[in-house]
Amino acid sequence: MTDADPLAAPAGAATGASAAGPSATGPSASGPSTPVPSTTGATVSPDAATTSTAGPSTTGATTPGATASTAGPPPAASPVRAEVVDGHVLLVTLDRPPANAIDVPTSLALHDAFVRLEDDPALRVGVVTGGGERFFSAGWDLKAAAAGEAVDADHGPGGFAGLTEMFGRRKPVIAAVNGLALGGGLELALAADLLVMADDAQLGLPEVTLGVVPDSGGLLRLPRLLPPPLARELLLTGRRMDATEAARRGLVNVVVPRSAVVGAALDLARRIVASAPLAVAAVLQVLRATESLGVAEAFTRMRAGDLADYEALLSSADAVEGPRAFAEKRPPRWQGR
C-alpha cells in the first residue's frame, strides 16, 4: 500500500507507486525447490461464472424501550476469508481495502488458510484471489513499514504472504489475479502453481524504485518462468506487464474478463479435483525435486526411492483403479491411497 495511486503509472512504465515485498534478511524456510507453474502457453477462455464469497449481512432490530447495549465495538474483520467450494476447493480471499496490502498479521492469516488446505483431507485445491475490483494485492504494506514494521520482519513459517516460503506443499494453489499484482502481490501469485489473470490486470515488481528488491520470491521465481533478459528488464526497471504480454510469454495459464477470473480458477480447480489425489501430489513433488536437473539426472532422482508421494502412488489402489475405470468405461472412484 502506498500514498500514491498505483493506477497512475501507465503500463510499461517504471513506477514507485506500488508496494514491494520485505527484505530477504528475514527468516527463510527450508525445504525442496519452489513450485513450478504450468509452462504451457496461456489459453484465452470464455467468460466463466464468478462464485460470490460474501455472505449476507445480518442486523438486529431494536426493540422500542429496550436498554441500550453496553457492548464495545465489534472486532475488526479478518483480512482473509476462506470458503469451501464444492466440498473440495478452498477459496481464499485477501480482502484488506483499499489495495489488499500485506503486513505481518495478514501474512499469518494467509498462512493459516494454506495450512488448512494442506491439513484437511477433504480439500484438494486452493484458489487465492483479491477482494474488491482494482487489486489482487499491492504487496507489502508500506504504511505498516512507516509505522515500524521492519523490512526484515518475521512473516511466519510460510514467509511473506503466507505462501512464498511454504515449501513441500502436496496440494496445488491457483492464483486468480483479478487486478493489479504488484511487488509482494506478484510474489504471492508466482508462488502459486497455476495463474489465472484478468484481461485488464497488470503485473509488476517495482521494488528497485523503492530502494529494495523483490526477495520474497520475485528475484528467484521470475527468471525461472521468463526468458532471462526479459526477467532482468522487469526486475531492474519495475516495468509493468499486461495480461496480453503475460499470456504471450507463457507466464499465465488463462486470461479472462475480470468478472470471470474466480470462476475460471474454480473451473481449473475442479479439473484437478477430478484427478487422483496421490497423482497430483506426486506431480508436484517430482517437479520440485527435479526442476534444476538435466533429464538424465532427473530420472535418477525420481527413481531414487525417497520421493514419498511418488513411491506411494506406484503401489496405490488409485493406480489400479484408474486403468480399471477406463477399461470399464466409468468414472474412477479415487481413494487417495
N, C-alpha and C positions, 0 to 999 in steps of 0.2 A: 504494500500500500504506500502511496506517495501523495505528497501535496498536489503535484501536478497531475493533470488528467492524462492517463496513458493513451487515450484515444487521439490525443492531439498530434502525435507524430505520425506521418504518413507511412504506409507500407514501404519497406525497402530503405527507410532512413534509420540511422543510428539514433537512439533515444536514451535519455537518462531518466525518463519519467515512469519507469516501472521497477518493481521491487525485485531484488535478487536473493538467491539462497545464501545461507550463512556460510562462514568460512570453514574450510576443511580442517582447521585446527581442532574442531570438535571431535568427540569420540567416534571411532569407526568400528562398525560391527564386523565380525569375522564371518566367513562362510564362503561357499562356492561362488563362481563367477556370476555376473549380473544377468538378468533375464534378457532374452533377445526377442523383440517383436518380429512379426512376420516380415520376411524380406521380399515378399511378392509385391507386384505393382498394386497400387491402390485401385479400388473399383468404385465407381460412382453409382450409388444405389438410389432408387426412387424413394419418395417420402415413406417414412415408417411412422406408425403411431407412437406418440410420446406417452410414457407412463407417468402419471402425476404422482408425486411423492408427498404432497402436502395434505394433511388431514384437516377435517372441518374444524372451525373454531367453536369453542363452547363457551357460552356465557351464562351466568346465573342470574335469574330475575331477582329484583329486590322487593321484599315484602314490605308493604306500607307499615310504618310504625315500628319496624324491626330496628334493633340496636345496631349501630354501625360497627363493622368488623374492625378489630384492633390488630389484625394480622399485618405483617410487614409486606413489602413489595414482593412480587413473585420472583423466584430465582431466575437468573439470566438464562436465556435459551442456549442450548449447546450449539457450538459452531458446526457440528457434524451430525447428520441424520443417517441412520441405517435402516433400511426397509427390505424385508424379504419379498421377492417377486417370484411367482410360480413355484414357490416352495424350495427352490434350489439356487437362486441368484440373489446375492446381497447387493442392493443398490445403495451406494454410499454417496451422500451429497454434502459437499463443503459449502456451507451457507453462512457466510460471515460478511455481510454487506459493509461497505459498498463494493469492495473489489475481491472478496474472498482471500484476503491476505492471510499469511500463516505465521503465527507466533508459536512459542513453545507449547502452551496448553492445547492449541489446535493440532499441532503435530502429535501430541499424545492421544488426543481424541481420535484422530485418523488411524493411528496405530491400533488402538483398541478395536476399531471396526475391522481392520485387516486381520487381527488376531482372531476375532470372532469368525471370520471367513475360514481361516485355517483350522480352527478347533472344532467347528460344528460339522459333523459328518454329513448332515443333510445338505449343506451348502457346497456348491460345486464351482461357482464362478463369481467374481466380484466385478462390479461396474462402479467407477468413480467419476463424478461429474460435479459441476459448479452450480450453486443456486443463483437465481437471477438470470438476466438475459445478456449481460455485457461481458462477464468474466467467467472463465474457468477458474483461474487464480492469477493474481498479480504477483504471487511469490512471497518472499519474506516481508513481514510487516515492518516497514521502516519506522512507523510511529512507535511500535514496541521497542525498536532499536534505540530511537531517540529517548525513550523513557527509561532506558537502562538495560534492555535485553542485549547481552553480549553477542558479538559476532561469532564467538565460538561456544555459544550456549548449548547445553545438552538437550537435544530434542528427543531423547529417549532411544529405546533399543531399535526402533525402525529408522532412525535418522530423521532428517528434515522431512516434513510432511508424512511421517509415519511409514513410508514405503521405500524411500530411496536407498536405505541400507537394510532392508528386510530381505535377507538372502535365504536361499533354500526353500522358497515357497513351493508348495505342491499343487496349488490351485491358481489358475490364471486370473489376472486382473485386466479389465478393459478400461481404458481412459476414454470417456465421452467428452471431448473438448468442445464445449458449447459456446465459447467466446475466447477472449484474449487469454493466452497461456504464456506468461512472461516470467523470466528468471526462474525462481523456485517452482512456479506453477508449471512451467515446461519440464523442469526436472522431475516433478511428480508424474507427469504424463509419460515421460521417457522411461520411468521405472516400471510402467505397466507393460503387459505382454502384447497387447493389441491397441490400436488407436483409431478412434472414430472422430472425425473433425467436421465442424460446421463449415459450410462453404464461404461464410464471411468472417471466419475466425482467423487469428494471426498467432504465430509462434515467435518467440524471441528470447535471447539471452543477453540482456543489456548490462550485465554486471560490470564490465570494464568501464562503462561510462559512469559508474557509481563508485569506482575505486576499489572494487572487489572482484572476485572471479566466481564462476558457477561451479563450485566444488562440492555441490550436493548431487552430483551425477552428470551435469551438463558437460563438463570437461572430459569425462570418461566415456559417456554413452554416445554422445552425438558423433564423434569421429568414427565410431563403430557402425553407425547407421547411415552415414552420408559419405560421399567422396571426401577424402581428407582436405583438399583445397577449399571446398565449399564449407566444411565444418570450421576450418580455421577462419574463413571470412566472417561467418556468423559470430564466432567466439571473440574475434578481435575488433569487430565494428559494432556489434549489437544490432545489426540489421534484422528486421522482421521478415518472416517468411509467411506468405499467404497460403490458403488451402490448395490452390491450383499448383503452386510450386511444390508444396509438401507432397501432394499426390504424385506429381511427375517424378519426384526424387525417390519415391517409394518409402517415405517416412511414415505415412499413414495408410491404414487399410481401407477405409471407407470415407468418402466425402458426401455429405447430405445437407439439405437445408437445416438451418439451426433448429427449427421446431421438431425435426425428426432425429436429432442426434441421439437422445437417450433411447428412443425406440429402435434405432439401428444397432446400437450397442447391445440392447437386450436381445435382439434377433441373433446377433453373433453369439451371445452367451447361451441362448437356447440350443444352438447348433453344437456348442461344446458340451452342454449337458447331455445331449443325445449320444455322446461318445462314452466309451468305457472310462470310468474314473481312474483306474490304475494306469491305463494307457496315456491319459492326459498327464498324470503326474510323471510318468516315465519320460514322456517327450520333453517336459520342462527340465527334468534332471539331466538327461543326456545332452540337451542343447547347452546347458550351463557348464557341464563338465568338459565339453569338447570344443567350445566356440573359438578358443585361441589355438587350436591344434590343426595340423595338416590332416588330410583324410586318413592316411595310414596310421598316424598316431592316434587319431580319434577312434578308429576301430579297436586298437589295442586298449585304449582307455575304457571304451564301452564294454569290452569283453573281460575286463579285469575281475569282475565278480563282486565289486564293492559298491556298485550303484544300487542301493536298496530297492528303489521303486522299479527300476528296470528288471532286476532279478526277481522281484515279487510278481511282476507281470508275466514273466516267462512261464511260471508254474501255476498261474492263477486259474480259477474257474472261469473268469471272464474270457481268457484266451481260448478256452474251449467253447464257451457259449457263442462268441461272435461268429466263427465259421459255421457252427451248427445252425444258428438262427438264419444265416444267409442261405444255407442249403435247404432249410425248411420253409424259406420264403415268409418269415415272420420277423417282427421287431425283436431285437435282443433284449434279454432281461438281465441287466448288469447287477452284480452283487458287490462289486468293489473288493473282491478277494479272489 
